Amino acid sequence: MKKKTLLSIISALLILLYVYTAASKIISFGDFQMQMRLQVLPGWLKELLIWTLPPVELIVAILLFVPNARLTGLWLSAVMLLAFTLYIGLALFRVFDRIPCSCGGVLRSMGWSFHFWFDLFFLLSNICAIVLTVRERRTANS
């Protein structure tokens, strides 16, 4: 498979993921707020995430769509996916007393183990896309 095709597929999957999750949060905003407030995070962080997570997910999707901004979008996406994956990993190791899922739509029905592997797949795909993009840019600049 060509590098550009693989990069396009990964970017498209990430765009779908972020648009879907942001839309789910926005459509069910009251439920999202309630679930976020039940998380085992500091209060200030819960409030920050409630108001910034959906718009940031949409911004990342836009960055991934725009070729000149894609690498920035991939880096932001990687940071977000790493944070989500680590949080779920901590949940799987029972570091927290309780962990209500604030995911929306289909993602809410996933168990923690499946959600971990789902996020890990996207994180690894994201890292692959970063490597491909950096290599592509180096080749173009040579």
C-alpha positions as CSV (number, residue, x, y, z in Angstrom):
1,M,0.0,0.0,0.0
2,K,1.3,3.4,-0.9
3,K,2.4,5.7,2.0
4,K,0.1,8.5,0.9
5,T,-2.9,6.1,0.7
6,L,-2.2,4.7,4.2
7,L,-1.8,8.3,5.5
8,S,-5.1,9.3,4.0
9,I,-6.8,6.2,5.5
10,I,-5.4,6.8,9.0
11,S,-6.3,10.5,8.8
12,A,-9.9,9.8,7.6
13,L,-10.4,7.3,10.5
14,L,-9.1,9.8,13.0
15,I,-11.3,12.5,11.5
16,L,-14.3,10.2,11.8
17,L,-13.4,9.3,15.4
18,Y,-13.1,12.9,16.5
19,V,-16.2,14.2,14.7
20,Y,-18.2,11.3,16.0
21,T,-17.0,11.7,19.6
22,A,-17.4,15.5,19.6
23,A,-20.9,15.2,18.0
24,S,-22.0,12.6,20.6
25,K,-20.8,14.9,23.4
26,I,-22.5,18.0,22.0
27,I,-25.8,16.2,21.2
28,S,-26.0,14.7,24.7
29,F,-24.2,17.6,26.4
30,G,-26.2,17.3,29.7
31,D,-25.3,13.7,30.0
32,F,-21.7,14.4,29.0
33,Q,-21.5,17.1,31.8
34,M,-23.0,14.7,34.4
35,Q,-20.6,11.9,33.4
36,M,-17.6,14.2,33.4
37,R,-18.4,15.5,36.8
38,L,-18.4,11.9,38.2
39,Q,-14.9,11.3,36.9
40,V,-12.1,10.9,39.4
41,L,-10.3,14.1,38.3
42,P,-9.7,17.4,40.1
43,G,-12.8,19.6,39.9
44,W,-11.1,22.3,37.9
45,L,-10.0,19.8,35.3
46,K,-13.5,18.3,35.0
47,E,-14.9,21.7,34.2
48,L,-12.1,22.5,31.8
49,L,-12.7,19.3,29.9
50,I,-16.4,19.7,29.8
51,W,-16.1,23.0,27.9
52,T,-13.0,22.4,25.9
53,L,-13.0,18.7,24.9
54,P,-15.7,18.8,22.2
55,P,-14.4,21.9,20.5
56,V,-10.8,20.6,20.7
57,E,-11.9,17.3,19.1
58,L,-13.5,19.2,16.2
59,I,-10.4,21.4,15.8
60,V,-8.2,18.3,15.7
61,A,-10.5,16.9,13.0
62,I,-10.2,20.1,11.0
63,L,-6.4,20.1,11.3
64,L,-6.3,16.5,10.2
65,F,-8.4,17.4,7.1
66,V,-6.2,20.3,6.0
67,P,-3.0,18.9,4.4
68,N,-0.7,21.7,5.5
69,A,-2.0,21.4,9.1
70,R,-2.2,17.6,9.2
71,L,1.1,17.1,11.1
72,T,-0.1,19.5,13.9
73,G,-3.4,17.6,14.0
74,L,-1.6,14.3,14.2
75,W,0.5,15.5,17.1
76,L,-2.5,16.9,19.0
77,S,-4.4,13.7,18.3
78,A,-1.5,11.6,19.6
79,V,-1.4,13.6,22.8
80,M,-5.1,13.2,23.3
81,L,-5.1,9.5,22.5
82,L,-2.2,8.9,24.8
83,A,-4.0,10.6,27.6
84,F,-7.2,8.7,27.0
85,T,-5.3,5.4,26.7
86,L,-3.4,6.0,29.9
87,Y,-6.6,6.9,31.8
88,I,-8.3,3.7,30.6
89,G,-5.1,1.7,31.4
90,L,-5.2,3.1,35.0
91,A,-8.9,2.1,35.2
92,L,-8.1,-1.4,34.1
93,F,-5.5,-1.7,36.8
94,R,-8.1,-0.5,39.3
95,V,-6.1,2.6,40.3
96,F,-9.4,4.5,40.7
97,D,-12.3,3.6,43.0
98,R,-14.9,4.3,40.3
99,I,-14.8,5.3,36.7
100,P,-18.0,6.3,35.0
101,C,-17.6,6.4,31.2
102,S,-18.3,9.8,29.7
103,C,-18.0,8.4,26.2
104,G,-20.9,8.9,23.8
105,G,-22.8,6.7,21.4
106,V,-21.4,3.3,20.5
107,L,-18.2,3.9,22.5
108,R,-20.3,4.0,25.7
109,S,-21.2,0.3,25.2
110,M,-17.6,-0.8,25.1
111,G,-16.1,-2.5,28.1
112,W,-12.9,-1.0,29.5
113,S,-10.7,-3.7,28.0
114,F,-12.2,-3.2,24.5
115,H,-12.0,0.6,24.9
116,F,-8.3,0.3,25.8
117,W,-7.5,-1.8,22.7
118,F,-9.6,0.5,20.6
119,D,-7.8,3.6,21.7
120,L,-4.4,1.8,21.5
121,F,-5.1,0.9,17.9
122,F,-5.9,4.5,17.1
123,L,-2.8,5.7,19.0
124,L,-0.5,3.4,17.2
125,S,-2.1,4.3,13.8
126,N,-1.7,7.9,14.7
127,I,2.0,7.4,15.5
128,C,2.4,5.6,12.2
129,A,0.8,8.5,10.4
130,I,3.2,10.9,12.2
131,V,6.2,8.9,11.1
132,L,4.9,8.7,7.5
133,T,4.3,12.4,7.4
134,V,7.7,13.3,8.7
135,R,9.4,11.0,6.3
136,E,7.3,12.3,3.4
137,R,8.3,15.9,4.3
138,R,12.0,15.0,4.6
139,T,11.9,13.3,1.2
140,A,10.1,16.3,-0.4
141,N,12.7,18.7,1.1
142,S,15.7,16.6,-0.1
